[in-house]
Amino acid sequence: MNQPLTYPLEQLMIIKKNRFDQAVKTLQQKKEILEKEYEKLYDITQERDEVKTHKQAKLSQLRDTLDEGTTTDKIQQMKAYLKIVDDKLLDKEKKVKAQQTKVDLAQKQVDLATDELFQRKKDLEKLEIHKGEWEKEVRYWSAQKEAVEQEELGSAAHVVRKKESEARKKKNHE
């Protein structure tokens, strides 16, 4: 009589589990993308810092040259080169800002994927709790039904024994 019980929401539970597993994979992918974007940001920031250092070196060189006294052509040439370095630095700054925007977007995607993962986990846990409660209830009602059946069998057996006993008494009296 103890047959395995089939949870009526088993298909839903499988769907919820698959969604949870997919959310885990999605979060992992988003984290990998974020990591790559951070690496790009680091590289671009390094390039920008190299240009900044180069600019500082050229500014120092210009100051030293001005202090020593040199030709106007040499000073104009150095200022023109500094302008080129400034343009390059500005370009690197734009690249850093653009990459920071990509990093921020990737971080938002990770945050959304994390929120979705927690929601999927919560949905699955609710269903698992419901399944546990359902199993307890089914076991309780099965035990109740079995007790009633046992009581009925016991009563029937008692009635049969009583009739047999009465029949024997009648037979013995005759």
N, C-alpha and C positions, 0 to 999 in steps of 0.2 A: 504494500500500500504506500510505502515511502518512495514515491517517484520524484525525480528531480523537478523542481519548480522552474517555470520559465517566467522571468520578469517581464511584464507586459510592455515596459518601456526600454527593453533591451536594444532595439534598433536605434532609438533616440540616444541611448547611452553610447553606442558605437559612433554615431555621428558626432556627439559632443567630444568624445575621445579623439576622433580624427581631427576635429577643428582645433583642439588643444595642441595636438602634435604638430599641426600645420603652423599654429601660432608660435610654437617653439622654434621651428625651422625659420620662419619669417624673421623673428627677433634675431636669431643668429646671423642671418644674411644682412640685416640692417646694421648689426654691430660690426660686421666685416667691412661693409661700405664705409661706415663712420671711421673705422681705423685707417682705411686707405685715404680718406679725405684728410684726416689728421696728419698722415705721413706727407701728403702733398703740401699741406699748409706748412709743415715744418721745413720742407725743402725750399719752398718759395720764400719763407721768412729768412732762411739762411742766405739765399741769393740776395734778398733785399739788404740784409745786414752787411754783406760783403760790399755792396755798392755804397752803403752809408759809410763804412770804414774807409773805402777808397775816396769818397768825397771829403771826409775829414782830413785824410792825408794830403789831398790836393789843396785844400784850404790852408792847411799848415804850410805847405810848400809855397803857396802864393804869399802868405804873410811873411815868411822868411825871405822870399825874393824881394818883396816890397821893402823890408827892413834893410836888406843889403843894398838896395838901389840897383835898378836894371833898366833896360830900354822899355819904351812904351810898347813897342811891338811884342816883346816877350810877355808883358803884362796882359795885353789884349788877347794874345794867343792862349794864355793860361785861363783867362776869364771865359773865353769862348769854349774851352774844353770843360770848364766847370759847368757851363750851361748844358753841355751835352750830358754830363754826369747827372745834373739835376733832372733832366728829362728822363734819363734812364731810371733814376731813383723814383720819380713820380710814376713811371710805368710799373716798376716793381711794387710800389705801394698799392696801385690799383689791383694788381694780380693778387696781392695778399688779402685785400678787402674782398675781392671776388671769391677767393678760396675760403675765406672765413664765412662768407654767406653760404657756401656749399657745405661747410662743416656744420653750421647752425641748422641747415635744412636736414642734414643727415641725422643730427642729434634729435630733432623733432620727430623724425621717422622712427628712431629707436624708442623714444618716449611713447609714441603712439603704439608701436608694436608691443612694448612692455605693458601698457594699459590693456591692450587687447588680450595679451597672454593671461594677465591676472583675471580678467573678466571670464575668459574661457575656462580657467582653472576653477573659478568660483561656480560657474554653471555646472561643471563636471562634479564638483564636490557636493553641490546641492542634490544632484541626481543620485550620487552614491549614498548619501544620507537617506534619501527617500527609499532607495532600494533596500537598505538595511532595515528601515522601519517597516517596509512592506513585507520583507521576509519574516520579521518578528510577528507581525499580525497574522500572516498566513500560517505560521507554525502554531500560534495560539488557537486560531480557528480550527486547524486540523486536529489539534489535541482535544479541543472541545468536542468536535464531531466524533472522534475516536472514543472519547469517554462516554458519550451518549450511546454509541453503538455497542460498546462493552456492557454498559448498563442494561441495554435492551437484550443483549445476548444472555447476560446473567439472569435477568428477569424471566426470559423465555425458558432457560435451563431450569430455573427454580420451579416454574409452573409445570414443566414436564416431569421433574422429579416428584413434585407434590402429587400429580395425577398418578404417576407410577406407584408411589407410596400408598395412595388411597386405593388403587386397584389391587395391590397386594393385600392390604388389610381386608378388603371385601372378599378376596379370594380365600384368605386364611379363615374368615368367619363362616364361610359357607361350608 
